Amino acid sequence: MRQLLRDRGYIPLNLQFFSQEKTEEATPKRRQDARGKGQVAKSPEVNSALILLTGFLAIKIFFPYMFEELQNFTRSFLGQLHNTQEFTVDYVMSIGISVIVLSGKMLLPLILTVLVAGIVANYLQVGFLFSTQPLIPKLETLNPITGFKRIFSRRSLMELFKSLIKIGAVGYIVYRAISLEFDIFPKMLDMDIRASLVFIGQLTVKIALQVGLLLLVLAVIDFAFQRWEFNRSLRMSKQEVKEEYKQVEGNPQIKGKIKEKQRQMALRRMMQEVPKADVVITNPTHYALAIKYDGQTMNAPIVVAKGQDLVAQKIKEKAKEHNVAIVENKPLAQALFKSCDIGELIPPELFQAVAEVLAFVYKLRGRA
C-alpha cells in the first residue's frame, strides 16, 4: 500500500513526529521536578530594581544620621590631631578602629536594607526554595557548540534588547534631570561645601529613584516574559504525558492484570469457604449465597460466599462437590444479595426466613 501511494505521488506522514511536538502544558509533577532542580521563572531585573530603589531610599532616610556621624567623627579627629604632639602606633591604631566603627554605623542600616530587599525580591518570585542542583557542574556547559548556540539564542537577543532599552532610558533620565538643574551648577562656586553636598545628594537620589522606578517597570515586564519562556520550556509532548502518567499511576495494562489477579485470588479464597457452609441459597440461576451458622460461636448466620451469574454457577458446583445443601428461594436470595456482603451477618429482618431454611436443611441432615 505504501509503495502504491508513493507511486501516485503521495508522501506518507510519520505520525510519530506529531506525538513528539511540545504542545501540552506541563503537568504538576513536571513543574515540581523542575522546581526541585532549581529551575524556576525568575528575573534578575526584579532584584536589581528593588535593591536600587530600597538602597537609595535608605540613603535618603538615613543620610542625616550618616552625615551627623561623619561630622562628629571629623570634629573629634581634628581636635585630637590638634592636641597630639606625636604619632604613635597606638594612636594610629585607635584612629583605624574609630574609622571601622564609623563605617559600621554608617553602612550597617544600608547593608541590612539592601539585604532584606534582595531576600524579599527572591521570595516574591519563587517563594521559599533551596536546591543544590544548580551548583553541580555540568559538562555540556563546556561544549563550545552549545555555548555558541546560547550566544545567538532568543534569550540572548532578548537580553541585548533589554540592555539597549535600559541604557537609552537611563541616559535620558540622567540627561533630563541634569538639564533641569543645569543653571544651578555655576552657582555652586559661591555655595559652601555643605550646601553643595546637599544639592548633589538630592540630585543623585532623585535620579536614582527615577531610574529605580523605570527599572521596576521593566522588571515586571521581564518577569512576565521569563515566566512565559519558562512555561514554554516545560511544555511536554503527548508521548511524555503518557509516559509520566504510566510512572505516576502505573501502566494501565499492568494495573488491569494486577486487579484481575486480585479478583482471581479473592474468588479462590471465597470458593474455599463454600464447603464449610451449611446451605447455598439460589435465585435459582442468577444469584447464589453460601450461609454458615454455628450457634456456639455466632450471634447470627454469616455469608461466606456470594456470586452472580457465572460465579453463582461455580458456587453451586462447588457445593455439589462437597455435598452442601442447595435451596432455591428467589426472594430470599435477592434480598440477601442486596443487603449482605461476604463475611457479614445477615440483617435482623431476614432472621426468620434464613432460620426456616436452616431448619429445613438441619431436618434433612438429622441435626437439631
MARTI-698704 format. One record per residue (C-alpha): residue number from 1; residue in three letters; x negated, y negated, z negated. Coordinates in steps of 0.05 Angstrom, whole numbers, padded with zeros to 5 digits. Each point is the difference from the previous one (the first is absolute). Layout:
# MARTI-698704
<i: NUM	aa: ALA	c1: X	c2: Y	c3: Z>
...
//
This chain:
# MARTI-698704
<i: 1	aa: MET	c1: 00000	c2: 00000	c3: 00000>
<i: 2	aa: ARG	c1: -00056	c2: -00049	c3: -00018>
<i: 3	aa: GLN	c1: -00036	c2: 00014	c3: 00065>
<i: 4	aa: LEU	c1: 00065	c2: -00011	c3: 00039>
<i: 5	aa: LEU	c1: 00010	c2: -00067	c3: -00035>
<i: 6	aa: ARG	c1: -00072	c2: -00021	c3: 00016>
<i: 7	aa: ASP	c1: 00009	c2: 00019	c3: 00073>
<i: 8	aa: ARG	c1: 00061	c2: -00046	c3: 00003>
<i: 9	aa: GLY	c1: -00038	c2: -00058	c3: -00031>
<i: 10	aa: TYR	c1: 00025	c2: 00004	c3: -00072>
<i: 11	aa: ILE	c1: -00050	c2: -00009	c3: -00055>
<i: 12	aa: PRO	c1: 00017	c2: 00041	c3: -00062>
<i: 13	aa: LEU	c1: -00001	c2: -00039	c3: -00064>
<i: 14	aa: ASN	c1: -00037	c2: 00024	c3: -00062>
<i: 15	aa: LEU	c1: 00052	c2: -00007	c3: -00055>
<i: 16	aa: GLN	c1: -00054	c2: 00012	c3: -00051>
<i: 17	aa: PHE	c1: -00027	c2: -00069	c3: 00017>
<i: 18	aa: PHE	c1: 00064	c2: -00034	c3: -00024>
<i: 19	aa: SER	c1: -00002	c2: 00038	c3: -00066>
<i: 20	aa: GLN	c1: -00068	c2: -00031	c3: -00015>
<i: 21	aa: GLU	c1: 00022	c2: -00072	c3: 00009>
<i: 22	aa: LYS	c1: 00001	c2: -00040	c3: -00065>
<i: 23	aa: THR	c1: 00073	c2: -00019	c3: 00001>
<i: 24	aa: GLU	c1: 00024	c2: 00019	c3: -00070>
<i: 25	aa: GLU	c1: -00005	c2: -00043	c3: -00062>
<i: 26	aa: ALA	c1: -00046	c2: 00025	c3: -00053>
<i: 27	aa: THR	c1: 00031	c2: 00045	c3: -00052>
<i: 28	aa: PRO	c1: -00005	c2: -00015	c3: -00075>
<i: 29	aa: LYS	c1: -00052	c2: 00056	c3: -00007>
<i: 30	aa: ARG	c1: -00043	c2: -00030	c3: 00056>
<i: 31	aa: ARG	c1: 00003	c2: -00068	c3: -00034>
<i: 32	aa: GLN	c1: -00016	c2: 00030	c3: -00068>
<i: 33	aa: ASP	c1: -00060	c2: 00038	c3: 00028>
<i: 34	aa: ALA	c1: -00026	c2: -00064	c3: 00034>
<i: 35	aa: ARG	c1: 00008	c2: -00039	c3: -00065>
<i: 36	aa: GLY	c1: -00038	c2: 00054	c3: -00037>
<i: 37	aa: LYS	c1: -00058	c2: -00010	c3: 00049>
<i: 38	aa: GLY	c1: 00002	c2: -00076	c3: -00012>
<i: 39	aa: GLN	c1: 00032	c2: -00014	c3: 00067>
<i: 40	aa: VAL	c1: 00050	c2: -00056	c3: -00012>
<i: 41	aa: ALA	c1: 00026	c2: -00063	c3: 00035>
<i: 42	aa: LYS	c1: -00044	c2: -00055	c3: -00026>
<i: 43	aa: SER	c1: -00022	c2: -00068	c3: 00025>
<i: 44	aa: PRO	c1: -00065	c2: -00032	c3: -00026>
<i: 45	aa: GLU	c1: 00029	c2: -00067	c3: 00020>
<i: 46	aa: VAL	c1: 00049	c2: 00004	c3: -00059>
<i: 47	aa: ASN	c1: -00057	c2: 00008	c3: -00048>
<i: 48	aa: SER	c1: -00040	c2: -00057	c3: 00030>
<i: 49	aa: ALA	c1: 00060	c2: -00048	c3: 00001>
<i: 50	aa: LEU	c1: 00022	c2: 00015	c3: -00072>
<i: 51	aa: ILE	c1: -00071	c2: -00004	c3: -00027>
<i: 52	aa: LEU	c1: -00014	c2: -00065	c3: 00036>
<i: 53	aa: LEU	c1: 00066	c2: -00032	c3: -00024>
<i: 54	aa: THR	c1: -00006	c2: 00023	c3: -00072>
<i: 55	aa: GLY	c1: -00074	c2: -00017	c3: -00002>
<i: 56	aa: PHE	c1: 00009	c2: -00072	c3: 00021>
<i: 57	aa: LEU	c1: 00062	c2: -00007	c3: -00043>
<i: 58	aa: ALA	c1: -00041	c2: 00024	c3: -00058>
<i: 59	aa: ILE	c1: -00054	c2: -00051	c3: 00017>
<i: 60	aa: LYS	c1: 00052	c2: -00055	c3: 00003>
<i: 61	aa: ILE	c1: 00030	c2: 00021	c3: -00067>
<i: 62	aa: PHE	c1: -00066	c2: 00013	c3: -00037>
<i: 63	aa: PHE	c1: -00041	c2: -00056	c3: 00033>
<i: 64	aa: PRO	c1: 00010	c2: -00050	c3: -00058>
<i: 65	aa: TYR	c1: -00022	c2: 00053	c3: -00049>
<i: 66	aa: MET	c1: -00060	c2: 00020	c3: 00043>
<i: 67	aa: PHE	c1: -00020	c2: -00073	c3: 00011>
<i: 68	aa: GLU	c1: 00005	c2: -00015	c3: -00074>
<i: 69	aa: GLU	c1: -00044	c2: 00060	c3: -00018>
<i: 70	aa: LEU	c1: -00051	c2: -00020	c3: 00052>
<i: 71	aa: GLN	c1: 00001	c2: -00072	c3: -00025>
<i: 72	aa: ASN	c1: -00010	c2: 00021	c3: -00072>
<i: 73	aa: PHE	c1: -00057	c2: 00046	c3: 00019>
<i: 74	aa: THR	c1: -00034	c2: -00055	c3: 00041>
<i: 75	aa: ARG	c1: 00004	c2: -00050	c3: -00058>
<i: 76	aa: SER	c1: -00026	c2: 00051	c3: -00049>
<i: 77	aa: PHE	c1: -00057	c2: 00021	c3: 00046>
<i: 78	aa: LEU	c1: -00021	c2: -00072	c3: 00015>
<i: 79	aa: GLY	c1: 00003	c2: -00016	c3: -00074>
<i: 80	aa: GLN	c1: -00044	c2: 00059	c3: -00018>
<i: 81	aa: LEU	c1: -00047	c2: -00017	c3: 00057>
<i: 82	aa: HIS	c1: -00008	c2: -00071	c3: -00026>
<i: 83	aa: ASN	c1: -00015	c2: 00024	c3: -00070>
<i: 84	aa: THR	c1: -00046	c2: 00057	c3: 00019>
<i: 85	aa: GLN	c1: -00074	c2: -00015	c3: 00000>
<i: 86	aa: GLU	c1: -00025	c2: 00064	c3: 00033>
<i: 87	aa: PHE	c1: 00028	c2: 00059	c3: 00039>
<i: 88	aa: THR	c1: -00008	c2: 00067	c3: -00035>
<i: 89	aa: VAL	c1: 00021	c2: 00070	c3: 00020>
<i: 90	aa: ASP	c1: 00055	c2: 00000	c3: -00052>
<i: 91	aa: TYR	c1: 00026	c2: -00066	c3: 00025>
<i: 92	aa: VAL	c1: 00003	c2: 00024	c3: 00072>
<i: 93	aa: MET	c1: 00034	c2: 00065	c3: -00022>
<i: 94	aa: SER	c1: 00052	c2: -00039	c3: -00039>
<i: 95	aa: ILE	c1: 00015	c2: -00043	c3: 00061>
<i: 96	aa: GLY	c1: 00006	c2: 00063	c3: 00043>
<i: 97	aa: ILE	c1: 00048	c2: 00032	c3: -00050>
<i: 98	aa: SER	c1: 00041	c2: -00064	c3: -00003>
<i: 99	aa: VAL	c1: 00005	c2: -00001	c3: 00077>
<i: 100	aa: ILE	c1: 00023	c2: 00072	c3: 00000>
<i: 101	aa: VAL	c1: 00053	c2: -00014	c3: -00053>
<i: 102	aa: LEU	c1: 00023	c2: -00062	c3: 00037>
<i: 103	aa: SER	c1: 00005	c2: 00040	c3: 00066>
<i: 104	aa: GLY	c1: 00042	c2: 00053	c3: -00036>
<i: 105	aa: LYS	c1: 00047	c2: -00052	c3: -00030>
<i: 106	aa: MET	c1: 00009	c2: -00034	c3: 00067>
<i: 107	aa: LEU	c1: 00005	c2: 00061	c3: 00046>
<i: 108	aa: LEU	c1: 00036	c2: 00051	c3: -00044>
<i: 109	aa: PRO	c1: 00070	c2: -00029	c3: 00010>
<i: 110	aa: LEU	c1: -00012	c2: -00004	c3: 00075>
<i: 111	aa: ILE	c1: -00028	c2: 00071	c3: 00003>
<i: 112	aa: LEU	c1: 00058	c2: 00029	c3: -00040>
<i: 113	aa: THR	c1: 00051	c2: -00036	c3: 00043>
<i: 114	aa: VAL	c1: -00031	c2: 00025	c3: 00065>
<i: 115	aa: LEU	c1: -00006	c2: 00071	c3: -00028>
<i: 116	aa: VAL	c1: 00073	c2: 00001	c3: -00020>
<i: 117	aa: ALA	c1: 00019	c2: -00028	c3: 00069>
<i: 118	aa: GLY	c1: -00038	c2: 00055	c3: 00035>
<i: 119	aa: ILE	c1: 00033	c2: 00054	c3: -00043>
<i: 120	aa: VAL	c1: 00069	c2: -00029	c3: 00012>
<i: 121	aa: ALA	c1: -00012	c2: -00005	c3: 00075>
<i: 122	aa: ASN	c1: -00019	c2: 00073	c3: 00005>
<i: 123	aa: TYR	c1: 00057	c2: 00022	c3: -00045>
<i: 124	aa: LEU	c1: 00052	c2: -00038	c3: 00041>
<i: 125	aa: GLN	c1: -00023	c2: 00035	c3: 00063>
<i: 126	aa: VAL	c1: -00012	c2: 00072	c3: -00021>
<i: 127	aa: GLY	c1: 00021	c2: 00006	c3: -00073>
<i: 128	aa: PHE	c1: -00041	c2: 00042	c3: -00047>
<i: 129	aa: LEU	c1: -00047	c2: 00045	c3: 00040>
<i: 130	aa: PHE	c1: -00065	c2: 00034	c3: -00018>
<i: 131	aa: SER	c1: -00034	c2: 00044	c3: 00051>
<i: 132	aa: THR	c1: -00073	c2: 00021	c3: 00012>
<i: 133	aa: GLN	c1: 00013	c2: 00023	c3: 00071>
<i: 134	aa: PRO	c1: -00023	c2: -00066	c3: 00033>
<i: 135	aa: LEU	c1: -00067	c2: 00007	c3: -00037>
<i: 136	aa: ILE	c1: -00016	c2: 00066	c3: 00033>
<i: 137	aa: PRO	c1: -00048	c2: -00010	c3: 00059>
<i: 138	aa: LYS	c1: 00026	c2: 00023	c3: 00068>
<i: 139	aa: LEU	c1: -00046	c2: 00023	c3: 00056>
<i: 140	aa: GLU	c1: 00046	c2: -00025	c3: 00054>
<i: 141	aa: THR	c1: -00014	c2: -00072	c3: -00021>
<i: 142	aa: LEU	c1: -00071	c2: 00010	c3: 00023>
<i: 143	aa: ASN	c1: 00022	c2: 00019	c3: 00070>
<i: 144	aa: PRO	c1: -00019	c2: -00058	c3: 00047>
<i: 145	aa: ILE	c1: 00056	c2: 00017	c3: 00049>
<i: 146	aa: THR	c1: 00052	c2: -00005	c3: -00056>
<i: 147	aa: GLY	c1: -00031	c2: -00065	c3: -00023>
<i: 148	aa: PHE	c1: 00001	c2: -00029	c3: 00070>
<i: 149	aa: LYS	c1: 00073	c2: 00018	c3: 00007>
<i: 150	aa: ARG	c1: 00014	c2: -00032	c3: -00068>
<i: 151	aa: ILE	c1: -00032	c2: -00065	c3: 00023>
<i: 152	aa: PHE	c1: 00046	c2: -00006	c3: 00060>
<i: 153	aa: SER	c1: 00062	c2: 00028	c3: -00034>
<i: 154	aa: ARG	c1: 00066	c2: -00036	c3: -00008>
<i: 155	aa: ARG	c1: -00015	c2: -00012	c3: -00074>
<i: 156	aa: SER	c1: -00067	c2: -00034	c3: 00017>
<i: 157	aa: LEU	c1: 00034	c2: -00045	c3: 00051>
<i: 158	aa: MET	c1: 00053	c2: -00017	c3: -00052>
<i: 159	aa: GLU	c1: -00054	c2: -00017	c3: -00051>
<i: 160	aa: LEU	c1: -00035	c2: -00045	c3: 00052>
<i: 161	aa: PHE	c1: 00065	c2: -00034	c3: 00016>
<i: 162	aa: LYS	c1: 00013	c2: -00013	c3: -00075>
<i: 163	aa: SER	c1: -00070	c2: -00027	c3: -00010>
<i: 164	aa: LEU	c1: 00008	c2: -00049	c3: 00057>
<i: 165	aa: ILE	c1: 00067	c2: -00024	c3: -00027>
<i: 166	aa: LYS	c1: -00028	c2: -00009	c3: -00070>
<i: 167	aa: ILE	c1: -00061	c2: -00038	c3: 00025>
<i: 168	aa: GLY	c1: 00042	c2: -00046	c3: 00042>
<i: 169	aa: ALA	c1: 00052	c2: -00012	c3: -00054>
<i: 170	aa: VAL	c1: -00050	c2: -00011	c3: -00056>
<i: 171	aa: GLY	c1: -00040	c2: -00047	c3: 00044>
<i: 172	aa: TYR	c1: 00063	c2: -00040	c3: 00016>
<i: 173	aa: ILE	c1: 00019	c2: -00004	c3: -00074>
<i: 174	aa: VAL	c1: -00069	c2: -00024	c3: -00020>
<i: 175	aa: TYR	c1: -00003	c2: -00051	c3: 00057>
<i: 176	aa: ARG	c1: 00069	c2: -00027	c3: -00016>
<i: 177	aa: ALA	c1: -00013	c2: -00006	c3: -00076>
<i: 178	aa: ILE	c1: -00067	c2: -00036	c3: 00011>
<i: 179	aa: SER	c1: 00027	c2: -00045	c3: 00054>
<i: 180	aa: LEU	c1: 00057	c2: -00023	c3: -00046>
<i: 181	aa: GLU	c1: -00051	c2: -00019	c3: -00054>
<i: 182	aa: PHE	c1: -00055	c2: -00023	c3: 00047>
<i: 183	aa: ASP	c1: 00007	c2: -00073	c3: -00020>
<i: 184	aa: ILE	c1: -00018	c2: 00016	c3: -00072>
<i: 185	aa: PHE	c1: -00068	c2: 00031	c3: 00015>
<i: 186	aa: PRO	c1: -00036	c2: -00067	c3: 00013>
<i: 187	aa: LYS	c1: 00030	c2: -00027	c3: -00066>
<i: 188	aa: MET	c1: -00033	c2: 00057	c3: -00038>
<i: 189	aa: LEU	c1: -00065	c2: -00040	c3: 00003>
<i: 190	aa: ASP	c1: 00030	c2: -00050	c3: -00049>
<i: 191	aa: MET	c1: 00031	c2: 00054	c3: -00045>
<i: 192	aa: ASP	c1: -00032	c2: 00029	c3: -00062>
<i: 193	aa: ILE	c1: -00020	c2: 00073	c3: -00001>
<i: 194	aa: ARG	c1: 00060	c2: 00022	c3: -00041>
<i: 195	aa: ALA	c1: 00050	c2: -00031	c3: 00048>
<i: 196	aa: SER	c1: -00036	c2: 00028	c3: 00060>
<i: 197	aa: LEU	c1: -00001	c2: 00070	c3: -00030>
<i: 198	aa: VAL	c1: 00074	c2: -00005	c3: -00017>
<i: 199	aa: PHE	c1: 00017	c2: -00022	c3: 00071>
<i: 200	aa: ILE	c1: -00042	c2: 00055	c3: 00033>
<i: 201	aa: GLY	c1: 00029	c2: 00052	c3: -00048>
<i: 202	aa: GLN	c1: 00072	c2: -00020	c3: 00014>
<i: 203	aa: LEU	c1: -00012	c2: 00000	c3: 00075>
<i: 204	aa: THR	c1: -00033	c2: 00068	c3: -00004>
<i: 205	aa: VAL	c1: 00056	c2: 00030	c3: -00041>
<i: 206	aa: LYS	c1: 00052	c2: -00031	c3: 00047>
<i: 207	aa: ILE	c1: -00034	c2: 00031	c3: 00061>
<i: 208	aa: ALA	c1: -00009	c2: 00066	c3: -00035>
<i: 209	aa: LEU	c1: 00074	c2: 00005	c3: -00021>
<i: 210	aa: GLN	c1: 00023	c2: -00016	c3: 00071>
<i: 211	aa: VAL	c1: -00047	c2: 00051	c3: 00028>
<i: 212	aa: GLY	c1: 00023	c2: 00051	c3: -00052>
<i: 213	aa: LEU	c1: 00073	c2: -00011	c3: 00017>
<i: 214	aa: LEU	c1: -00015	c2: 00009	c3: 00074>
<i: 215	aa: LEU	c1: -00040	c2: 00063	c3: -00014>
<i: 216	aa: LEU	c1: 00058	c2: 00026	c3: -00043>
<i: 217	aa: VAL	c1: 00048	c2: -00008	c3: 00058>
<i: 218	aa: LEU	c1: -00049	c2: 00035	c3: 00047>
<i: 219	aa: ALA	c1: -00009	c2: 00054	c3: -00053>
<i: 220	aa: VAL	c1: 00074	c2: 00015	c3: -00002>
<i: 221	aa: ILE	c1: 00002	c2: 00006	c3: 00075>
<i: 222	aa: ASP	c1: -00063	c2: 00044	c3: -00001>
<i: 223	aa: PHE	c1: 00029	c2: 00044	c3: -00054>
<i: 224	aa: ALA	c1: 00062	c2: 00011	c3: 00042>
<i: 225	aa: PHE	c1: -00044	c2: 00018	c3: 00059>
<i: 226	aa: GLN	c1: -00043	c2: 00047	c3: -00042>
<i: 227	aa: ARG	c1: 00062	c2: 00035	c3: -00027>
<i: 228	aa: TRP	c1: 00027	c2: 00009	c3: 00071>
<i: 229	aa: GLU	c1: -00067	c2: 00026	c3: 00024>
<i: 230	aa: PHE	c1: -00006	c2: 00047	c3: -00059>
<i: 231	aa: ASN	c1: 00070	c2: 00028	c3: 00010>
<i: 232	aa: ARG	c1: -00016	c2: 00009	c3: 00074>
<i: 233	aa: SER	c1: -00064	c2: 00038	c3: -00017>
<i: 234	aa: LEU	c1: 00038	c2: 00047	c3: -00045>
<i: 235	aa: ARG	c1: 00050	c2: 00020	c3: 00053>
<i: 236	aa: MET	c1: 00007	c2: 00074	c3: 00012>
<i: 237	aa: SER	c1: 00017	c2: 00044	c3: 00059>
<i: 238	aa: LYS	c1: 00060	c2: 00046	c3: -00002>
<i: 239	aa: GLN	c1: -00048	c2: 00059	c3: -00006>
<i: 240	aa: GLU	c1: -00034	c2: -00031	c3: -00060>
<i: 241	aa: VAL	c1: 00067	c2: -00011	c3: -00034>
<i: 242	aa: LYS	c1: 00018	c2: 00072	c3: 00011>
<i: 243	aa: GLU	c1: -00067	c2: 00024	c3: -00026>
<i: 244	aa: GLU	c1: 00007	c2: -00043	c3: -00062>
<i: 245	aa: TYR	c1: 00070	c2: 00025	c3: -00012>
<i: 246	aa: LYS	c1: -00027	c2: 00071	c3: 00003>
<i: 247	aa: GLN	c1: -00054	c2: -00017	c3: -00050>
<i: 248	aa: VAL	c1: 00048	c2: -00034	c3: -00049>
<i: 249	aa: GLU	c1: 00062	c2: 00042	c3: 00008>
<i: 250	aa: GLY	c1: -00032	c2: 00063	c3: 00027>
<i: 251	aa: ASN	c1: 00008	c2: 00034	c3: 00067>
<i: 252	aa: PRO	c1: 00075	c2: 00011	c3: 00012>
<i: 253	aa: GLN	c1: -00013	c2: 00069	c3: 00029>
<i: 254	aa: ILE	c1: -00041	c2: 00021	c3: -00060>
<i: 255	aa: LYS	c1: 00051	c2: -00030	c3: -00048>
<i: 256	aa: GLY	c1: 00055	c2: 00038	c3: 00036>
<i: 257	aa: LYS	c1: -00039	c2: 00065	c3: -00006>
<i: 258	aa: ILE	c1: -00012	c2: -00013	c3: -00074>
<i: 259	aa: LYS	c1: 00074	c2: -00013	c3: -00012>
<i: 260	aa: GLU	c1: 00018	c2: 00062	c3: 00038>
<i: 261	aa: LYS	c1: -00050	c2: 00040	c3: -00041>
<i: 262	aa: GLN	c1: 00030	c2: -00029	c3: -00064>
<i: 263	aa: ARG	c1: 00070	c2: 00019	c3: 00022>
<i: 264	aa: GLN	c1: -00023	c2: 00070	c3: 00015>
<i: 265	aa: MET	c1: -00033	c2: 00007	c3: -00068>
<i: 266	aa: ALA	c1: 00062	c2: -00028	c3: -00035>
<i: 267	aa: LEU	c1: 00044	c2: 00049	c3: 00039>
<i: 268	aa: ARG	c1: -00046	c2: 00057	c3: -00018>
<i: 269	aa: ARG	c1: 00003	c2: -00017	c3: -00074>
<i: 270	aa: MET	c1: 00075	c2: -00007	c3: 00004>
<i: 271	aa: MET	c1: 00007	c2: 00068	c3: 00033>
<i: 272	aa: GLN	c1: -00040	c2: 00031	c3: -00057>
<i: 273	aa: GLU	c1: 00054	c2: -00022	c3: -00048>
<i: 274	aa: VAL	c1: 00058	c2: 00031	c3: 00038>
<i: 275	aa: PRO	c1: -00013	c2: 00072	c3: -00026>
<i: 276	aa: LYS	c1: 00005	c2: -00027	c3: -00071>
<i: 277	aa: ALA	c1: 00069	c2: -00030	c3: 00012>
<i: 278	aa: ASP	c1: 00065	c2: 00030	c3: -00026>
<i: 279	aa: VAL	c1: 00042	c2: -00019	c3: 00060>
<i: 280	aa: VAL	c1: -00003	c2: -00036	c3: 00067>
<i: 281	aa: ILE	c1: 00061	c2: -00042	c3: 00015>
<i: 282	aa: THR	c1: 00011	c2: -00013	c3: 00075>
<i: 283	aa: ASN	c1: 00044	c2: -00042	c3: 00046>
<i: 284	aa: PRO	c1: -00004	c2: 00054	c3: 00032>
<i: 285	aa: THR	c1: -00043	c2: -00023	c3: 00060>
<i: 286	aa: HIS	c1: -00024	c2: -00071	c3: -00013>
<i: 287	aa: TYR	c1: -00020	c2: -00001	c3: -00074>
<i: 288	aa: ALA	c1: -00032	c2: 00048	c3: -00049>
<i: 289	aa: LEU	c1: -00019	c2: -00012	c3: -00073>
<i: 290	aa: ALA	c1: -00034	c2: 00048	c3: -00047>
<i: 291	aa: ILE	c1: 00025	c2: -00006	c3: -00072>
<i: 292	aa: LYS	c1: -00036	c2: 00026	c3: -00061>
<i: 293	aa: TYR	c1: 00025	c2: 00002	c3: -00072>
<i: 294	aa: ASP	c1: -00029	c2: 00026	c3: -00065>
<i: 295	aa: GLY	c1: 00044	c2: -00011	c3: -00061>
<i: 296	aa: GLN	c1: -00058	c2: 00006	c3: -00048>
<i: 297	aa: THR	c1: -00045	c2: -00054	c3: 00030>
<i: 298	aa: MET	c1: 00047	c2: -00044	c3: 00043>
<i: 299	aa: ASN	c1: 00055	c2: -00048	c3: -00017>
<i: 300	aa: ALA	c1: 00030	c2: 00007	c3: 00069>
<i: 301	aa: PRO	c1: -00014	c2: 00036	c3: 00066>
<i: 302	aa: ILE	c1: -00053	c2: -00030	c3: 00044>
<i: 303	aa: VAL	c1: -00009	c2: -00002	c3: 00076>
<i: 304	aa: VAL	c1: -00065	c2: 00036	c3: 00017>
<i: 305	aa: ALA	c1: 00008	c2: -00004	c3: 00076>
<i: 306	aa: LYS	c1: 00043	c2: -00036	c3: 00050>
<i: 307	aa: GLY	c1: 00001	c2: -00007	c3: 00075>
<i: 308	aa: GLN	c1: 00040	c2: -00017	c3: 00061>
<i: 309	aa: ASP	c1: 00009	c2: 00037	c3: 00066>
<i: 310	aa: LEU	c1: -00065	c2: 00037	c3: 00016>
<i: 311	aa: VAL	c1: -00026	c2: -00006	c3: -00072>
<i: 312	aa: ALA	c1: 00067	c2: 00025	c3: -00026>
<i: 313	aa: GLN	c1: -00006	c2: 00062	c3: 00044>
<i: 314	aa: LYS	c1: -00070	c2: 00013	c3: -00027>
<i: 315	aa: ILE	c1: 00026	c2: -00006	c3: -00072>
<i: 316	aa: LYS	c1: 00055	c2: 00050	c3: 00014>
<i: 317	aa: GLU	c1: -00049	c2: 00048	c3: 00034>
<i: 318	aa: LYS	c1: -00047	c2: -00005	c3: -00060>
<i: 319	aa: ALA	c1: 00059	c2: 00012	c3: -00047>
<i: 320	aa: LYS	c1: 00020	c2: 00063	c3: 00038>
<i: 321	aa: GLU	c1: -00072	c2: 00026	c3: -00002>
<i: 322	aa: HIS	c1: -00001	c2: -00005	c3: -00075>
<i: 323	aa: ASN	c1: 00072	c2: 00021	c3: -00013>
<i: 324	aa: VAL	c1: 00023	c2: -00069	c3: -00025>
<i: 325	aa: ALA	c1: 00076	c2: -00009	c3: 00002>
<i: 326	aa: ILE	c1: 00026	c2: -00045	c3: 00055>
<i: 327	aa: VAL	c1: 00068	c2: -00034	c3: -00011>
<i: 328	aa: GLU	c1: 00036	c2: -00041	c3: 00052>
<i: 329	aa: ASN	c1: 00034	c2: -00062	c3: -00030>
<i: 330	aa: LYS	c1: 00003	c2: -00057	c3: 00049>
<i: 331	aa: PRO	c1: 00025	c2: -00056	c3: -00046>
<i: 332	aa: LEU	c1: -00048	c2: 00019	c3: -00056>
<i: 333	aa: ALA	c1: -00060	c2: 00006	c3: 00048>
<i: 334	aa: GLN	c1: 00014	c2: -00068	c3: 00030>
<i: 335	aa: ALA	c1: 00009	c2: -00033	c3: -00069>
<i: 336	aa: LEU	c1: -00064	c2: 00031	c3: -00027>
<i: 337	aa: PHE	c1: -00040	c2: -00018	c3: 00062>
<i: 338	aa: LYS	c1: 00020	c2: -00073	c3: -00006>
<i: 339	aa: SER	c1: -00007	c2: -00008	c3: -00076>
<i: 340	aa: CYS	c1: -00060	c2: 00044	c3: -00018>
<i: 341	aa: ASP	c1: -00073	c2: 00002	c3: 00020>
<i: 342	aa: ILE	c1: -00050	c2: 00057	c3: -00009>
<i: 343	aa: GLY	c1: -00017	c2: 00010	c3: -00074>
<i: 344	aa: GLU	c1: 00060	c2: -00041	c3: -00025>
<i: 345	aa: LEU	c1: 00056	c2: 00023	c3: -00046>
<i: 346	aa: ILE	c1: 00068	c2: 00004	c3: 00032>
<i: 347	aa: PRO	c1: 00046	c2: -00058	c3: -00019>
<i: 348	aa: PRO	c1: 00051	c2: 00011	c3: -00056>
<i: 349	aa: GLU	c1: 00059	c2: -00008	c3: 00048>
<i: 350	aa: LEU	c1: -00022	c2: 00064	c3: 00036>
<i: 351	aa: PHE	c1: -00012	c2: 00042	c3: -00062>
<i: 352	aa: GLN	c1: 00068	c2: 00035	c3: 00005>
<i: 353	aa: ALA	c1: -00008	c2: 00018	c3: 00073>
<i: 354	aa: VAL	c1: -00071	c2: 00026	c3: -00007>
<i: 355	aa: ALA	c1: 00018	c2: 00037	c3: -00064>
<i: 356	aa: GLU	c1: 00055	c2: 00038	c3: 00038>
<i: 357	aa: VAL	c1: -00049	c2: 00019	c3: 00054>
<i: 358	aa: LEU	c1: -00052	c2: 00024	c3: -00050>
<i: 359	aa: ALA	c1: 00053	c2: 00038	c3: -00039>
<i: 360	aa: PHE	c1: 00021	c2: 00034	c3: 00065>
<i: 361	aa: VAL	c1: -00073	c2: 00019	c3: 00016>
<i: 362	aa: TYR	c1: -00014	c2: 00024	c3: -00071>
<i: 363	aa: LYS	c1: 00063	c2: 00043	c3: 00003>
<i: 364	aa: LEU	c1: -00024	c2: 00032	c3: 00064>
<i: 365	aa: ARG	c1: -00068	c2: 00015	c3: -00031>
<i: 366	aa: GLY	c1: 00028	c2: 00022	c3: -00067>
<i: 367	aa: ARG	c1: -00028	c2: -00059	c3: -00039>
<i: 368	aa: ALA	c1: 00036	c2: -00036	c3: -00057>
//
